[in-house]
Amino acid sequence: MNDIDLMVNQLRAVAAQASGSASGNAAPSQDFATLLQSAVDEVNKTQLDARQLSKQFETGNSEVNLQDVVLSLQKASLSFQTMVQVRNKLVTAYQDVMNMQV
């Protein structure tokens, strides 16, 4: 749950920065691209960890149980689905900005 909580907190921070910069109240403390790259890296790490745990279970490692493998795979799937939704929202926002008349 820690990786997912971290990603949710990062997404909340991005949303807070976006609303703060739109009103001109505060300058963001981190670059949006940095936050987005960090979130993508976390998703990648979660998927790699799930794949590694799955391979260990498949090879018969007695220290890895099925519950840990299933939980790890579900966390990876959920984090990836969340990232896809964030990407979709960013694309929609970009298209809205590009369609604005100046």
For each residue, the residues with C-beta under 8 A, 3 or more apart:
1: 4 5 75
2: 5 6
3: 6 7 42 45 46 75 79
4: 1 7 8 75 78 79 82
5: 1 2 8 9
6: 2 3 9 10 42
7: 3 4 10 11 39 42 43 79 82 83
8: 4 5 11 12 82
9: 5 6 12 13
10: 6 7 13 14 35 38 39 42
11: 7 8 14 15 39 82 86
12: 8 9 15 16
13: 9 10 16 17 30 35
14: 10 11 17 18 32 35 36
15: 11 12 18 19
16: 12 13 19 20
17: 13 14 20 21 28 29 30 32 35
18: 14 15 21 22 32
19: 15 16 22 23
20: 16 17 23 25 26 28
21: 17 18 24 26 27 28
22: 18 19
23: 19 20
24: 21
25: 20
26: 20 21
27: 21
28: 17 20 21 31 32
29: 17
30: 13 17 34 35
31: 28 34 35
32: 14 17 18 28 35 36
33: 36 37
34: 30 31 37 38
35: 10 13 14 17 30 31 32 38 39
36: 14 32 33 39 40
37: 33 34 40 41
38: 10 34 35 41 42
39: 7 10 11 35 36 42 43 83 86
40: 36 37 43 44 83
41: 37 38 44 45
42: 3 6 7 10 38 39 45 46 79
43: 7 39 40 46 47 76 79 80 82 83
44: 40 41 47 48
45: 3 41 42 48 49
46: 3 42 43 49 50 72 75 76 79 80
47: 43 44 50 51 76 79 80
48: 44 45 51 52
49: 45 46 52 53 72 76
50: 46 47 53 54 69 72 73 75 76
51: 47 48 54 55 76
52: 48 49 55 56
53: 49 50 56 57 64 68 69 72
54: 50 51 57 58 69 72 73
55: 51 52 58 59
56: 52 53 59 61 63 64
57: 53 54 60 61 64 65 66 69
58: 54 55
59: 55 56
60: 57
61: 56 57 64
62:
63: 56
64: 53 56 57 61 68 69
65: 57 68 69
66: 57 69 70
67: 70 71
68: 53 64 65 71 72
69: 50 53 54 57 64 65 66 72 73
70: 66 67 73 74
71: 67 68 74 75
72: 46 49 50 53 54 68 69 75 76
73: 50 54 69 70 76 77
74: 70 71 77 78
75: 1 3 4 46 50 71 72 78 79
76: 43 46 47 49 50 51 72 73 79 80
77: 73 74 80 81
78: 4 74 75 81 82
79: 3 4 7 42 43 46 47 75 76 82 83
80: 43 46 47 76 77 83 84
81: 77 78 84 85
82: 4 7 8 11 43 78 79 85 86
83: 7 39 40 43 79 80 86 87
84: 80 81 87 88
85: 81 82 88 89
86: 11 39 82 83 89 90
87: 83 84 90 91
88: 84 85 91 92
89: 85 86 92 93
90: 86 87 93 94
91: 87 88 94 95
92: 88 89 95 96
93: 89 90 96 97
94: 90 91 97 98
95: 91 92 98 99
96: 92 93 99 100
97: 93 94 100
98: 94 95
99: 95 96
100: 96 97
101:
102:
